[in-house]
Amino acid sequence: MIISLFLSSFSIAQNIRSSKAEIINPLGAWNCIIYGSPDLGNENYSFSFASDYSVLVSKNEFEEERFWQNISPWIINDKELFFTDSRMARDFRGDLNRSSLGGDWRTSNSVGGWWCTRLDEEVDHSFYNNDDNQKVGSIIPLIPEVMITPAYPRQAHREGLEGSAVICFEVLPNGEIINPEFLELSDEIFRTSSLDTLMSTKFKPWGHLVDLESRPACRSYMYRLDYAY
Amino acid sequence: MRSVNLACILSLFFFLDISNSIGQFVDPQKTIVGGLGNEFLSAASFAIIMGQYDEGIRLTHLGLNRYRPSMGDRAAALSNLCAAHAAKGEPDKAIPFCNDSMDINGRNWRVFVNRAYSYYLKNMLSEATNDLDSAASLRPDARQVIQLRGMINERGLLPRVIMEDHQ
């Protein structure tokens, strides 16, 4: 059983690698930000993708117990990962060409995005697939220690351009930001100011409270112009 | 007809000239030489180009009174008066000349730009935007239109950036 599981896992990994050397292998656990839901706001979930094509999900909440639940099978189609959170009828699509797992999601009436970093945790899918077994975990909220508001790009101001940017990144236990990645950028003119400001941000160190893994987070910038006359 | 061209070029120079302070430049290919039909208007154009606005205004008035300019020349000369007064920072004097010029020729985009700039000086940004839109409808790619649009936007649009963390 273990051998067959290992072989099938190896086979899936091989298939993924053979289709494109650089694409992300989703197998394993991921710590994810899900944003854009008008009802739920920002959500922090962990996903675990198994070689038997099952997906477990666990909501990360501060000082709360978390439960791994089986939500749906996952598939890869043309460098894109698809799975569904059947509890909320939310369809996820992941772009495996990115540097880290993430993409967009949609329900019948809303859309949003998600972005993950690797979670160094092994999840026994057979255990959680069988019943409502649970796993305890907790997450400390990220608190900005230094945060700077970006300057509106002068050229955009002169041209009357509005726009937005969404950047996802990892936060090291010492509060520093690494690996920023633009998920949305309405206009190149907003790239520099968004990125410069983000990289000037520092979060309160949190690693000594839990463990030494980096954590995913995203920040959105909305550039708006209001008429003064 | 040549003086009309001269006056139109003058309008162009005017706006470029007043824009020098914000980094514009004068196109050297549009050098004006003397000896055209209405000597006063020619000299007035040159004076305004050189930044001698008072002399340009005086000569333009002479050109309008001592000659019998065609309607086209008259419209251009009035536009120049508007431009010169605006360049002097006198929008209240400039705007009536722009209005008179528009009454004669309502399709001169430079007059709209000149009046838009005059309104801009008076901080009447809504009126300035309306005139600039009219100028843009006649000549959307004109450098002066784009330049003034930027100036109006910088003064009239308040920027803000909303940040939101997702974690």
HADDOCK unambig.tbl for C-alpha pairs under 7 A between the chains (distance, minus, plus):
assign (segid A and resid 33 and name CA) (segid B and resid 166 and name CA) 6.71 0.50 0.50
assign (segid A and resid 33 and name CA) (segid B and resid 167 and name CA) 5.62 0.50 0.50
assign (segid A and resid 35 and name CA) (segid B and resid 166 and name CA) 6.35 0.50 0.50
assign (segid A and resid 42 and name CA) (segid B and resid 166 and name CA) 5.45 0.50 0.50
assign (segid A and resid 42 and name CA) (segid B and resid 167 and name CA) 6.41 0.50 0.50
assign (segid A and resid 43 and name CA) (segid B and resid 167 and name CA) 6.76 0.50 0.50
assign (segid A and resid 44 and name CA) (segid B and resid 167 and name CA) 6.03 0.50 0.50
assign (segid A and resid 150 and name CA) (segid B and resid 161 and name CA) 6.89 0.50 0.50
assign (segid A and resid 152 and name CA) (segid B and resid 159 and name CA) 6.39 0.50 0.50
assign (segid A and resid 157 and name CA) (segid B and resid 153 and name CA) 6.61 0.50 0.50
assign (segid A and resid 157 and name CA) (segid B and resid 154 and name CA) 6.13 0.50 0.50
assign (segid A and resid 158 and name CA) (segid B and resid 150 and name CA) 4.04 0.50 0.50
assign (segid A and resid 158 and name CA) (segid B and resid 151 and name CA) 6.70 0.50 0.50
assign (segid A and resid 158 and name CA) (segid B and resid 153 and name CA) 5.29 0.50 0.50
assign (segid A and resid 158 and name CA) (segid B and resid 154 and name CA) 5.46 0.50 0.50
assign (segid A and resid 159 and name CA) (segid B and resid 150 and name CA) 5.87 0.50 0.50
assign (segid A and resid 160 and name CA) (segid B and resid 153 and name CA) 6.23 0.50 0.50
assign (segid A and resid 216 and name CA) (segid B and resid 167 and name CA) 6.94 0.50 0.50
assign (segid A and resid 217 and name CA) (segid B and resid 166 and name CA) 5.72 0.50 0.50
assign (segid A and resid 217 and name CA) (segid B and resid 167 and name CA) 4.65 0.50 0.50
assign (segid A and resid 218 and name CA) (segid B and resid 165 and name CA) 5.90 0.50 0.50
assign (segid A and resid 218 and name CA) (segid B and resid 166 and name CA) 4.88 0.50 0.50
assign (segid A and resid 218 and name CA) (segid B and resid 167 and name CA) 6.41 0.50 0.50
assign (segid A and resid 219 and name CA) (segid B and resid 163 and name CA) 6.93 0.50 0.50
assign (segid A and resid 219 and name CA) (segid B and resid 164 and name CA) 5.54 0.50 0.50
assign (segid A and resid 219 and name CA) (segid B and resid 165 and name CA) 4.40 0.50 0.50
assign (segid A and resid 219 and name CA) (segid B and resid 166 and name CA) 5.77 0.50 0.50
assign (segid A and resid 220 and name CA) (segid B and resid 163 and name CA) 5.69 0.50 0.50
assign (segid A and resid 220 and name CA) (segid B and resid 164 and name CA) 5.21 0.50 0.50
assign (segid A and resid 220 and name CA) (segid B and resid 165 and name CA) 6.49 0.50 0.50
assign (segid A and resid 221 and name CA) (segid B and resid 161 and name CA) 6.48 0.50 0.50
assign (segid A and resid 221 and name CA) (segid B and resid 162 and name CA) 5.62 0.50 0.50
assign (segid A and resid 221 and name CA) (segid B and resid 163 and name CA) 4.72 0.50 0.50
assign (segid A and resid 221 and name CA) (segid B and resid 164 and name CA) 6.68 0.50 0.50
assign (segid A and resid 222 and name CA) (segid B and resid 161 and name CA) 5.47 0.50 0.50
assign (segid A and resid 222 and name CA) (segid B and resid 162 and name CA) 4.97 0.50 0.50
assign (segid A and resid 222 and name CA) (segid B and resid 163 and name CA) 6.53 0.50 0.50
assign (segid A and resid 223 and name CA) (segid B and resid 160 and name CA) 6.13 0.50 0.50
assign (segid A and resid 223 and name CA) (segid B and resid 161 and name CA) 4.66 0.50 0.50
assign (segid A and resid 223 and name CA) (segid B and resid 162 and name CA) 6.60 0.50 0.50
assign (segid A and resid 224 and name CA) (segid B and resid 159 and name CA) 5.85 0.50 0.50
assign (segid A and resid 224 and name CA) (segid B and resid 160 and name CA) 5.37 0.50 0.50
assign (segid A and resid 224 and name CA) (segid B and resid 161 and name CA) 6.14 0.50 0.50
assign (segid A and resid 225 and name CA) (segid B and resid 157 and name CA) 5.62 0.50 0.50
assign (segid A and resid 225 and name CA) (segid B and resid 158 and name CA) 5.36 0.50 0.50
assign (segid A and resid 225 and name CA) (segid B and resid 159 and name CA) 4.55 0.50 0.50
assign (segid A and resid 225 and name CA) (segid B and resid 160 and name CA) 6.31 0.50 0.50
assign (segid A and resid 226 and name CA) (segid B and resid 157 and name CA) 5.37 0.50 0.50
assign (segid A and resid 226 and name CA) (segid B and resid 158 and name CA) 5.01 0.50 0.50
assign (segid A and resid 226 and name CA) (segid B and resid 159 and name CA) 6.46 0.50 0.50
assign (segid A and resid 227 and name CA) (segid B and resid 156 and name CA) 6.10 0.50 0.50
assign (segid A and resid 227 and name CA) (segid B and resid 157 and name CA) 4.80 0.50 0.50
assign (segid A and resid 227 and name CA) (segid B and resid 158 and name CA) 6.32 0.50 0.50
assign (segid A and resid 228 and name CA) (segid B and resid 156 and name CA) 5.18 0.50 0.50
assign (segid A and resid 228 and name CA) (segid B and resid 157 and name CA) 5.67 0.50 0.50
assign (segid A and resid 228 and name CA) (segid B and resid 158 and name CA) 6.33 0.50 0.50
assign (segid A and resid 229 and name CA) (segid B and resid 125 and name CA) 6.69 0.50 0.50
assign (segid A and resid 229 and name CA) (segid B and resid 126 and name CA) 6.53 0.50 0.50
assign (segid A and resid 229 and name CA) (segid B and resid 156 and name CA) 6.31 0.50 0.50
